[in-house]
């Protein structure tokens, strides 16, 4: 599974700029890996406060029991890396 640094780096490359939403499917993980990874991160308070999930057009995944299609990340997450 991808670690937090890898996820943030991949997000930055896909988003172009922090705060821009990126489809969860763009991370090119299986559905199970996507749901497990993002649910684990969402359940960790120190990490989850920098993550913003949304539901828009596209494939929806279940993240911590909620449907989500996109994620945006606050650049302050670098304080954890």
N, C-alpha and C positions, 0 to 999 in steps of 0.2 A: 504494500500500500504506500502511497505517496505521503511524504512527511510535509509538515507545515511550510517549510522553506520552499520545497519543490512546488507546492500548490500556489504559494504567493508568486513565485517567479513565473509559473505558467499563466496565472491570472494576469499578471502585469503584461505579459506578451500578447495575450488575447484581447485584453481590454484597451490597450493603448494608453490609458490613463486611469489611475485609481478612481473608484467611484462609478465607473461605467459598468452597466450590467453585462454579464457574460452568460450565455446559455450553459447550463450544467453539462449538456451533451457535448460541448466544445472541448471538455477535458479528456474526451476519448477513453473513458473508462466504461466497464460493463455497467449495466443498471444496478446490479447488486453492489459493486465497488463504489459507484457514485453515491448510492443511498447510505452505505455504511460509512464512507469517509466523511461526507458532509454532515451526517447525523452525529458522528463522534465529535467533530469539531464544534457543532452547534450546542452540544451538551456540555462542553468545557467552557465555563464562564470566562476564563482569562482570554480565550480565543473568540468566543461567540460575540462578544461586544464589538468586534471589528467586522463581523460578517452580516450582510443584509441579503436575505433571500426574498425573491419576489415570484409572482406567478403571472406569466404573460403567455404569448403565443409560443408554441414549441412543446417538446416532450416534457411531461411533468414527472418528477421523481418524488418519492416520499422522504422528506427530511424531518426527522424528529416528529413523525406523525402528521406532518403538514405537506400539502402539495407545493412544490417549488419548481420553477423552470430556469431561473436565473440567480446569479449571485453577484453582488458588488462587495468590494472590500475597501475598508478605510485604510489609507496609507499609514496610519499610526500603528498598524499591525507590526511594522518593522521593529517596534520596541520589544517585541517578543522573540525576535529572531536573533 
